[in-house]
């Protein structure tokens, strides 16, 4: 039977090709691609241009960015996330992963957010944390972590990290399967987007009054 022109077969082959290419980050075509951070950002791609490999040395593959505590007093949430990126670790470029240090003050929180381009695994290093995420059926998965415990957040799902100790700070480290996982805070995306979601949409979506909306928007 001749199936070369079958629309169904063509669709299946197309889906197979797409699924085969559906990876968090593209595979590197060389041993490494050290980010050239001196180039102006006039060309936008999925990674950063490379330096000449002949200029490579071990310092490009090391960083102390996660060795210093973050300032948890810099925002209303009482938390600070220090992300390793191609600026403070140029050798990370095209490796398809990154890490972050999470400092959380007593009773602080990393608020509801998602990473559209990566899954996340978090390891509690200090203190006690309550972590959780919500799946697409609105089911919540929550755990309490102590030093040495780990928890994984699936890609793209809304999640949080909370320091339930009201007296002592907590520290965690997270790994991501993308060099640029992206972060979107649910509250900021909803109530503080640059061009603003129409008030009528917000009132209808959250079933709130004009006064309640004004309070939430801070206007």
C-alpha positions in Angstrom: 0.0 0.0 0.0 1.3 3.4 -0.9 1.2 5.6 2.2 3.7 8.3 1.1 0.8 10.7 0.4 -1.3 9.8 3.4 -2.2 13.0 5.4 -2.4 10.9 8.6 1.0 9.4 8.0 2.5 12.8 7.3 0.9 14.2 10.5 2.3 11.3 12.5 5.8 11.8 11.0 5.5 15.5 11.7 4.6 14.9 15.4 7.4 12.4 15.8 9.9 14.9 14.5 8.5 17.7 16.8 8.6 15.4 19.8 12.1 14.3 19.0 13.3 17.9 18.9 11.3 19.0 22.0 14.1 19.5 24.5 14.5 22.3 27.1 17.6 23.6 25.4 19.3 22.6 22.1 22.3 20.2 22.3 25.7 21.8 21.9 27.7 21.2 18.8 31.1 21.5 20.5 32.6 20.7 23.9 31.7 24.1 25.2 30.7 27.5 24.1 31.9 30.1 26.6 29.6 33.1 26.5 31.1 36.3 25.0 29.6 38.9 27.2 31.5 41.7 25.6 29.4 41.6 22.4 26.5 44.0 22.1 23.1 42.4 22.3 22.0 43.4 18.8 21.4 39.8 17.7 18.9 37.8 19.7 19.2 34.0 19.7 18.5 31.1 22.2 22.0 31.3 23.6 24.9 33.7 23.8 27.7 34.0 21.2 30.9 32.1 22.0 34.4 33.3 22.5 37.3 31.8 20.6 38.0 28.4 22.2 41.7 29.2 22.2 41.0 31.9 24.8 39.3 29.4 27.2 40.7 28.9 30.7 39.3 27.3 33.9 38.0 30.5 35.3 35.2 30.6 32.8 33.8 27.3 34.3 33.8 28.5 38.0 31.8 31.0 40.0 31.4 32.0 43.6 28.0 33.7 42.9 26.2 31.2 45.2 28.6 31.5 48.1 27.2 34.9 49.3 23.9 35.2 51.1 21.3 37.2 49.2 19.6 40.3 50.7 16.2 39.1 51.9 15.3 42.6 53.0 15.2 43.9 49.4 11.5 43.1 48.8 8.3 42.5 50.6 8.5 38.8 50.4 11.6 38.3 52.6 13.4 36.2 50.0 16.2 36.6 47.5 17.1 34.3 44.6 20.6 34.4 43.2 20.7 32.8 39.8 23.8 31.5 38.0 23.8 32.7 34.4 26.2 33.3 31.5 27.3 36.6 33.0 28.7 35.2 36.3 29.5 31.8 34.8 30.2 32.1 31.0 31.0 28.4 30.7 27.4 27.6 31.4 26.4 28.7 27.9 24.7 25.9 25.9 25.0 23.4 28.8 21.3 23.2 29.2 21.2 23.8 33.0 21.7 26.3 35.7 21.5 26.7 39.5 20.1 29.2 42.0 20.7 30.0 45.7 17.5 30.8 47.6 17.7 32.8 50.8 14.5 33.2 52.8 14.1 35.2 56.0 12.1 34.0 58.9 8.5 33.7 57.8 9.6 34.7 54.3 8.3 33.3 51.0 9.2 32.8 47.4 5.7 33.7 46.1 3.6 31.8 43.6 5.5 31.7 40.3 6.4 29.4 37.4 9.3 28.6 35.1 8.0 28.3 31.6 11.2 26.8 30.2 12.5 24.4 32.9 11.7 21.9 35.6 13.3 22.6 39.0 14.7 20.5 41.8 15.2 22.2 45.2 17.4 21.0 48.0 16.9 22.4 51.5 20.3 23.3 53.1 19.3 25.2 56.2 16.1 25.7 58.1 12.7 24.2 57.5 10.7 24.8 54.3 7.2 24.2 53.1 7.1 23.7 49.4 4.3 23.0 46.9 2.9 23.2 43.4 -0.5 23.0 41.8 -1.1 20.9 38.7 -3.4 21.6 35.8 -6.3 19.8 37.6 -5.8 22.3 40.5 -4.6 19.5 42.8 -2.0 20.8 45.3 1.2 18.8 46.2 2.9 20.1 49.4 5.8 18.8 51.5 7.8 20.0 54.4 11.6 19.9 53.9 14.4 19.8 56.4 18.2 20.1 55.6 19.1 17.4 53.0 15.5 16.9 51.7 14.7 17.6 48.1 11.6 18.4 46.1 10.9 18.6 42.3 8.7 21.2 40.6 7.4 20.2 37.2 8.1 22.5 34.3 5.7 25.4 33.9 3.5 24.7 37.0 2.8 27.4 39.6 4.7 26.7 42.9 6.0 28.3 46.1 8.7 28.0 48.8 7.8 29.1 52.3 10.1 29.4 55.4 7.6 28.3 58.1 10.1 29.1 60.9 9.2 32.5 62.3 12.5 33.0 64.0 15.3 31.6 61.8 16.3 32.1 58.1 16.4 29.2 55.6 18.6 28.5 52.6 18.0 26.2 49.6 19.7 25.5 46.3 17.7 24.8 43.1 18.8 23.2 39.8 17.1 23.8 36.5 17.3 21.9 33.2 17.7 25.1 31.2 20.3 27.8 31.2 17.5 30.3 31.2 14.4 28.9 32.9 12.5 32.1 33.0 10.4 33.2 36.0 6.9 34.6 36.1 5.4 35.8 39.4 1.6 35.0 39.3 0.8 38.2 41.2 3.0 40.5 39.1 1.7 39.0 35.8 -1.9 39.5 36.9 -1.9 42.9 38.6 1.3 44.6 37.5 1.8 43.7 33.8 3.3 46.6 31.8 0.2 47.5 29.8 -2.3 46.3 32.4 -5.0 43.8 32.1 -8.4 45.5 31.6 -10.2 46.1 34.9 -13.3 44.4 33.6 -11.4 41.2 32.9 -9.8 41.2 36.4 -13.2 41.9 38.2 -14.9 39.1 36.2 -12.0 36.6 36.6 -11.7 37.1 40.4 -15.3 38.1 41.1 -14.3 41.2 43.0 -15.7 44.7 43.2 -14.3 48.0 42.0 -13.1 48.8 45.6 -11.4 45.4 46.0 -9.7 45.8 42.6 -8.4 49.3 43.5 -7.0 47.9 46.8 -5.2 45.1 45.0 -3.8 47.4 42.3 -2.7 49.9 44.9 -4.3 52.8 43.0 
